[in-house]
């Protein structure tokens, strides 16, 4: 099952200065080019989820914990 660790959620939240789903998508795309941090399989799982969130009325979370909860809740349903 895909899972975003709290520490990674914190880093993603801090890197995403836009505080938007579109901004998060760009941050993760940039992470794809770096060898450290998120695994390729987690990146592949997150990108379509975040794209769907960007196209939905779902608001971007106000904290890193909220971001982790939102994404992990979706990942748990999608990757059972």
N, CA, C and O atoms as a MOPAC input file, in Angstrom:
PM7 MOZYME 1SCF
protein

 N      0.84000 1    -1.18400 1     0.00000 1
 C      0.00000 1     0.00000 1     0.00000 1
 C      0.88600 1     1.24700 1     0.00000 1
 O      1.85900 1     1.31800 1     0.75000 1
 N      0.55800 1     2.20500 1    -0.81800 1
 C      1.28800 1     3.46600 1    -0.88900 1
 C      0.94800 1     4.30700 1     0.34000 1
 O     -0.20400 1     4.35700 1     0.77100 1
 N      1.96800 1     4.96800 1     0.89800 1
 C      1.78500 1     5.78500 1     2.09300 1
 C      2.79800 1     6.92300 1     2.08100 1
 O      3.98400 1     6.70000 1     1.84100 1
 N      2.33400 1     8.13300 1     2.33700 1
 C      3.19500 1     9.30300 1     2.42100 1
 C      3.60200 1     9.50100 1     3.87900 1
 O      2.75700 1     9.83100 1     4.71200 1
 N      4.88100 1     9.30600 1     4.20300 1
 C      5.34300 1     9.50500 1     5.58200 1
 C      5.17400 1    10.96100 1     6.02600 1
 O      5.24500 1    11.88100 1     5.21100 1
 N      4.95000 1    11.15500 1     7.32700 1
 C      4.73800 1    12.50100 1     7.85600 1
 C      5.90000 1    13.44300 1     7.53200 1
 O      5.67400 1    14.60400 1     7.19100 1
 N      7.12700 1    12.96200 1     7.63200 1
 C      8.28100 1    13.80600 1     7.33900 1
 C      8.30000 1    14.28300 1     5.89900 1
 O      8.65000 1    15.42900 1     5.62000 1
 N      7.92500 1    13.40400 1     4.99400 1
 C      7.85300 1    13.78500 1     3.57000 1
 C      6.70400 1    14.75800 1     3.33600 1
 O      6.83500 1    15.68900 1     2.54200 1
 N      5.58900 1    14.55500 1     4.01200 1
 C      4.46200 1    15.48400 1     3.88900 1
 C      4.88000 1    16.87500 1     4.34200 1
 O      4.51800 1    17.87500 1     3.72100 1
 N      5.64100 1    16.93300 1     5.42500 1
 C      6.14000 1    18.22200 1     5.92600 1
 C      7.03800 1    18.89600 1     4.89400 1
 O      6.90500 1    20.09400 1     4.64300 1
 N      7.94600 1    18.13900 1     4.29800 1
 C      8.84600 1    18.70200 1     3.28700 1
 C      8.06600 1    19.18200 1     2.05200 1
 O      8.32600 1    20.26500 1     1.52700 1
 N      7.12200 1    18.37300 1     1.60500 1
 C      6.31700 1    18.76800 1     0.44800 1
 C      5.51100 1    20.02800 1     0.74400 1
 O      5.40700 1    20.92700 1    -0.09000 1
 N      4.94500 1    20.07400 1     1.94200 1
 C      4.14100 1    21.23700 1     2.32300 1
 C      5.00200 1    22.50300 1     2.32100 1
 O      4.57200 1    23.55100 1     1.83800 1
 N      6.20500 1    22.40000 1     2.85700 1
 C      7.09400 1    23.56000 1     2.92300 1
 C      7.60500 1    23.96500 1     1.52900 1
 O      7.76200 1    25.15500 1     1.25300 1
 N      7.86000 1    22.99900 1     0.66800 1
 C      8.33400 1    23.29900 1    -0.69200 1
 C      7.25600 1    23.94900 1    -1.54800 1
 O      7.56000 1    24.72300 1    -2.45500 1
 N      5.99700 1    23.63400 1    -1.25900 1
 C      4.89000 1    24.14300 1    -2.06400 1
 C      4.45400 1    25.51700 1    -1.54700 1
 O      3.49300 1    25.63100 1    -0.78600 1
 N      5.16400 1    26.53800 1    -1.96700 1
 C      4.87400 1    27.89600 1    -1.51600 1
 C      3.51800 1    28.40700 1    -2.01600 1
 O      2.94800 1    29.32900 1    -1.43200 1
 N      3.00600 1    27.81500 1    -3.08900 1
 C      1.71100 1    28.23100 1    -3.63800 1
 C      0.54600 1    27.79200 1    -2.76500 1
 O     -0.52500 1    28.39800 1    -2.80400 1
 N      0.74700 1    26.75100 1    -1.98500 1
 C     -0.31200 1    26.15400 1    -1.15700 1
 C     -1.54500 1    25.83200 1    -2.01900 1
 O     -2.67500 1    26.20700 1    -1.70900 1
 N     -1.26000 1    25.11600 1    -3.11600 1
 C     -2.33300 1    24.68300 1    -4.01200 1
 C     -2.00400 1    23.27600 1    -4.50800 1
 O     -0.85600 1    22.83300 1    -4.45500 1
 N     -3.03500 1    22.58500 1    -4.99000 1
 C     -2.81800 1    21.24500 1    -5.54200 1
 C     -1.94400 1    21.31200 1    -6.78300 1
 O     -1.10000 1    20.44000 1    -6.99400 1
 N     -2.13700 1    22.34100 1    -7.61000 1
 C     -1.31100 1    22.48300 1    -8.80600 1
 C      0.15400 1    22.68900 1    -8.41800 1
 O      1.05600 1    22.12500 1    -9.03600 1
 N      0.37300 1    23.49400 1    -7.39900 1
 C      1.73300 1    23.72500 1    -6.92600 1
 C      2.36300 1    22.45600 1    -6.39200 1
 O      3.54200 1    22.19600 1    -6.63200 1
 N      1.58000 1    21.65700 1    -5.66300 1
 C      2.08300 1    20.40000 1    -5.13600 1
 C      2.44700 1    19.45200 1    -6.27600 1
 O      3.45500 1    18.75000 1    -6.20100 1
 N      1.64400 1    19.42800 1    -7.31400 1
 C      1.92900 1    18.59300 1    -8.47600 1
 C      3.28500 1    18.96900 1    -9.06600 1
 O      4.08000 1    18.09400 1    -9.40800 1
 N      3.54800 1    20.26800 1    -9.18600 1
 C      4.83600 1    20.72300 1    -9.72700 1
 C      5.99600 1    20.34200 1    -8.80300 1
 O      7.06000 1    19.94200 1    -9.27600 1
 N      5.79700 1    20.46200 1    -7.50400 1
 C      6.83700 1    20.09800 1    -6.53800 1
 C      7.18500 1    18.61200 1    -6.67300 1
 O      8.35800 1    18.24100 1    -6.66500 1
 N      6.17500 1    17.78100 1    -6.79500 1
 C      6.42700 1    16.33900 1    -6.90500 1
 C      7.06800 1    16.00200 1    -8.24700 1
 O      7.91600 1    15.11300 1    -8.31700 1
 N      6.68400 1    16.68400 1    -9.28900 1
 C      7.33800 1    16.48200 1   -10.59000 1
 C      8.82900 1    16.80200 1   -10.49000 1
 O      9.65900 1    16.07800 1   -11.04000 1
 N      9.16800 1    17.87900 1    -9.79200 1
 C     10.58900 1    18.21900 1    -9.60800 1
 C     11.29300 1    17.16000 1    -8.76700 1
 O     12.46500 1    16.86500 1    -9.00300 1
 N     10.59900 1    16.58800 1    -7.79500 1
 C     11.18300 1    15.54900 1    -6.94800 1
 C     11.51400 1    14.30200 1    -7.75300 1
 O     12.42700 1    13.55200 1    -7.40700 1
 N     10.78100 1    14.09100 1    -8.80800 1
 C     10.99500 1    12.92500 1    -9.66400 1
 C     12.42100 1    12.91300 1   -10.21600 1
 O     12.97200 1    11.84700 1   -10.49300 1
 N     13.00200 1    14.06500 1   -10.37000 1
 C     14.33300 1    14.18400 1   -10.96700 1
 C     15.45200 1    14.04900 1    -9.93800 1
 O     16.62700 1    14.03100 1   -10.30600 1
 N     15.10600 1    13.95500 1    -8.66100 1
 C     16.11700 1    13.83500 1    -7.60300 1
 C     16.14400 1    12.41700 1    -7.06200 1
 O     15.08900 1    11.80300 1    -6.90200 1
 N     17.30700 1    11.89000 1    -6.78000 1
 C     17.39600 1    10.50800 1    -6.29200 1
 C     16.95100 1    10.33400 1    -4.83900 1
 O     16.56200 1     9.23000 1    -4.45800 1
 N     16.99400 1    11.38600 1    -4.01400 1
 C     16.60900 1    11.24500 1    -2.61100 1
 C     15.14000 1    11.58300 1    -2.41200 1
 O     14.50100 1    12.15100 1    -3.29700 1
 N     14.61200 1    11.23600 1    -1.25600 1
 C     13.24300 1    11.60800 1    -0.93100 1
 C     12.23500 1    10.54200 1    -1.30900 1
 O     12.39100 1     9.37400 1    -0.95200 1
 N     11.21700 1    10.93800 1    -2.02000 1
 C     10.11600 1    10.05300 1    -2.36500 1
 C     10.54800 1     8.96200 1    -3.34000 1
 O     11.34300 1     9.20200 1    -4.24900 1
 N     10.01700 1     7.77500 1    -3.14000 1
 C     10.29700 1     6.68200 1    -4.07300 1
 C      9.55000 1     6.92600 1    -5.38500 1
 O      8.53300 1     7.61800 1    -5.42100 1
 N     10.06300 1     6.35900 1    -6.42600 1
 C      9.41500 1     6.49900 1    -7.74100 1
 C      7.99800 1     5.93600 1    -7.70800 1
 O      7.09300 1     6.50800 1    -8.31700 1
 N      7.79500 1     4.82800 1    -7.01000 1
 C      6.45200 1     4.23300 1    -6.95100 1
 C      5.47500 1     5.14400 1    -6.20400 1
 O      4.30500 1     5.22700 1    -6.57900 1
 N      5.93500 1     5.82400 1    -5.15900 1
 C      5.05200 1     6.75100 1    -4.44200 1
 C      4.74800 1     7.96400 1    -5.30900 1
 O      3.61700 1     8.44900 1    -5.32600 1
 N      5.74400 1     8.45200 1    -6.02300 1
 C      5.51100 1     9.57200 1    -6.94100 1
 C      4.48000 1     9.18900 1    -7.98900 1
 O      3.56700 1     9.96200 1    -8.27900 1
 N      4.62300 1     7.99800 1    -8.55900 1
 C      3.66500 1     7.52800 1    -9.57500 1
 C      2.25200 1     7.37400 1    -8.99700 1
 O      1.26800 1     7.57600 1    -9.70800 1
 N      2.15300 1     7.02300 1    -7.73500 1
 C      0.83900 1     6.89300 1    -7.09300 1
 C      0.24300 1     8.26600 1    -6.78700 1
 O     -0.96400 1     8.46600 1    -6.92700 1
 N      1.08200 1     9.20500 1    -6.37000 1
 C      0.59300 1    10.51600 1    -5.95300 1
 C      0.17700 1    11.41800 1    -7.10600 1
 O     -0.81500 1    12.13700 1    -6.99000 1
 N      0.90100 1    11.40000 1    -8.20300 1
 C      0.62000 1    12.35700 1    -9.27400 1
 C     -0.82100 1    12.31200 1    -9.78700 1
 O     -1.44000 1    13.37000 1    -9.89600 1
 N     -1.38700 1    11.14700 1   -10.10600 1
 C     -2.78100 1    11.16700 1   -10.57700 1
 C     -3.77000 1    11.56600 1    -9.48100 1
 O     -4.79300 1    12.19100 1    -9.76300 1
 N     -3.47000 1    11.21000 1    -8.24800 1
 C     -4.34000 1    11.59500 1    -7.13500 1
 C     -4.36300 1    13.11600 1    -7.00400 1
 O     -5.42700 1    13.72100 1    -6.87000 1
 N     -3.18900 1    13.72000 1    -7.04400 1
 C     -3.10200 1    15.17400 1    -6.90400 1
 C     -3.72900 1    15.87400 1    -8.10300 1
 O     -4.34400 1    16.93000 1    -7.95100 1
 N     -3.58100 1    15.30000 1    -9.28400 1
 C     -4.21400 1    15.88800 1   -10.47100 1
 C     -5.73500 1    15.90500 1   -10.31400 1
 O     -6.38900 1    16.89500 1   -10.64000 1
 N     -6.28800 1    14.80800 1    -9.81500 1
 C     -7.74500 1    14.76000 1    -9.58900 1
 C     -8.16300 1    15.78600 1    -8.53100 1
 O     -9.19500 1    16.44000 1    -8.67800 1
 N     -7.37500 1    15.92800 1    -7.47800 1
 C     -7.68700 1    16.92000 1    -6.44500 1
 C     -7.63100 1    18.33200 1    -7.01400 1
 O     -8.44900 1    19.17900 1    -6.65100 1
 N     -6.67300 1    18.59400 1    -7.90300 1
 C     -6.55000 1    19.91300 1    -8.51500 1
 C     -7.78100 1    20.24400 1    -9.35800 1
 O     -8.14600 1    21.41200 1    -9.48900 1
 N     -8.40300 1    19.24800 1    -9.91300 1
 C     -9.58200 1    19.44400 1   -10.76600 1
 C    -10.88100 1    19.41900 1    -9.96600 1
 O    -11.95600 1    19.62600 1   -10.53000 1
 N    -10.79600 1    19.17400 1    -8.68700 1
 C    -11.97600 1    19.08000 1    -7.83100 1
 C    -12.11800 1    20.34600 1    -6.98900 1
 O    -11.21300 1    21.18000 1    -6.96000 1
 N    -13.24300 1    20.48700 1    -6.31000 1
 C    -13.40100 1    21.64100 1    -5.42300 1
 C    -12.71200 1    21.46100 1    -4.06000 1
 O    -12.82900 1    22.32600 1    -3.19300 1
 N    -12.01200 1    20.36800 1    -3.87000 1
 C    -11.34000 1    20.08700 1    -2.59800 1
 C    -10.27100 1    21.14600 1    -2.32300 1
 O     -9.38100 1    21.37500 1    -3.14200 1
 N    -10.37500 1    21.78300 1    -1.16200 1
 C     -9.40300 1    22.81800 1    -0.79500 1
 C     -8.07800 1    22.20700 1    -0.37200 1
 O     -8.03200 1    21.09900 1     0.16200 1
 N     -7.00500 1    22.94100 1    -0.61600 1
 C     -5.67800 1    22.51100 1    -0.20500 1
 C     -5.60000 1    22.60000 1     1.32200 1
 O     -6.05800 1    23.58500 1     1.90000 1
 N     -5.03700 1    21.60500 1     1.97400 1
 C     -4.96300 1    21.59500 1     3.44500 1
 C     -4.17100 1    22.78400 1     4.00900 1
 O     -3.32100 1    23.36600 1     3.33500 1
 N     -4.47500 1    23.11500 1     5.24500 1
 C     -3.83100 1    24.25100 1     5.90700 1
 C     -2.61500 1    23.85200 1     6.73100 1
 O     -2.01000 1    24.69300 1     7.39500 1
 N     -2.25400 1    22.57200 1     6.69000 1
 C     -1.08200 1    22.11700 1     7.44400 1
 C     -0.49200 1    20.87500 1     6.77800 1
 O     -1.13600 1    20.21800 1     5.96000 1
 N      0.74600 1    20.57900 1     7.15100 1
 C      1.39100 1    19.36900 1     6.63700 1
 C      0.65100 1    18.12500 1     7.11700 1
 O      0.51900 1    17.15700 1     6.36900 1
 N      0.16700 1    18.14300 1     8.35800 1
 C     -0.58500 1    17.01300 1     8.89400 1
 C     -1.87200 1    16.81600 1     8.08200 1
 O     -2.24400 1    15.68600 1     7.76700 1
 N     -2.54100 1    17.91000 1     7.74900 1
 C     -3.74000 1    17.82600 1     6.92200 1
 C     -3.44000 1    17.27200 1     5.54300 1
 O     -4.22000 1    16.49400 1     4.99200 1
 N     -2.30300 1    17.67700 1     4.98800 1
 C     -1.89000 1    17.16300 1     3.68200 1
 C     -1.65900 1    15.66300 1     3.74900 1
 O     -2.13400 1    14.91800 1     2.89100 1
 N     -0.93000 1    15.21900 1     4.76500 1
 C     -0.67100 1    13.78500 1     4.93100 1
 C     -1.97100 1    13.02000 1     5.09700 1
 O     -2.15700 1    11.97000 1     4.48300 1
 N     -2.87100 1    13.53500 1     5.91900 1
 C     -4.15300 1    12.85800 1     6.14800 1
 C     -4.97000 1    12.75000 1     4.87000 1
 O     -5.52700 1    11.69500 1     4.56600 1
 N     -5.03900 1    13.84400 1     4.12600 1
 C     -5.82100 1    13.86600 1     2.87900 1
 C     -5.26900 1    12.86100 1     1.86500 1
 O     -6.00700 1    12.03600 1     1.32600 1
 N     -3.96700 1    12.94400 1     1.61800 1
 C     -3.36900 1    12.06600 1     0.60900 1
 C     -3.34800 1    10.61000 1     1.05000 1
 O     -3.63800 1     9.72600 1     0.24400 1
 N     -3.01500 1    10.33700 1     2.30000 1
 C     -2.99400 1     8.95900 1     2.76800 1
 C     -4.39000 1     8.34300 1     2.81500 1
 O     -4.54400 1     7.14200 1     2.59400 1
 N     -5.40500 1     9.15400 1     3.10100 1
 C     -6.76800 1     8.64200 1     3.06500 1
 C     -7.15900 1     8.19500 1     1.67400 1
 O     -7.79600 1     7.15500 1     1.50800 1
 N     -6.78300 1     8.97000 1     0.67700 1
 C     -7.07900 1     8.61700 1    -0.71100 1
 C     -6.24800 1     7.41400 1    -1.14600 1
 O     -6.77200 1     6.48300 1    -1.75800 1
 N     -4.95800 1     7.43400 1    -0.83200 1
 C     -4.09100 1     6.32100 1    -1.21000 1
 C     -4.56400 1     5.00600 1    -0.58900 1
 O     -4.47500 1     3.95500 1    -1.22300 1
 N     -5.06400 1     5.06000 1     0.64200 1
 C     -5.55700 1     3.85300 1     1.30300 1
 C     -6.75800 1     3.26400 1     0.57500 1
 O     -6.92300 1     2.04500 1     0.53700 1
 N     -7.59500 1     4.11700 1    -0.00100 1
 C     -8.77000 1     3.63900 1    -0.73100 1
 C     -8.40800 1     3.11400 1    -2.11300 1
 O     -8.99300 1     2.14100 1    -2.59000 1
 N     -7.44100 1     3.76200 1    -2.75200 1
 C     -7.06800 1     3.43200 1    -4.11600 1
 C     -6.17200 1     2.19700 1    -4.16600 1
 O     -6.32000 1     1.35000 1    -5.04600 1
 N     -5.24500 1     2.10000 1    -3.22100 1
 C     -4.25300 1     1.03500 1    -3.24100 1
 C     -4.44100 1     0.07200 1    -2.08000 1
 O     -3.55100 1    -0.09400 1    -1.24700 1
 N     -5.59200 1    -0.55200 1    -2.03400 1
 C     -5.88900 1    -1.52600 1    -0.97700 1
 C     -5.25700 1    -2.85100 1    -1.30100 1
 O     -5.39100 1    -3.80300 1    -0.53300 1

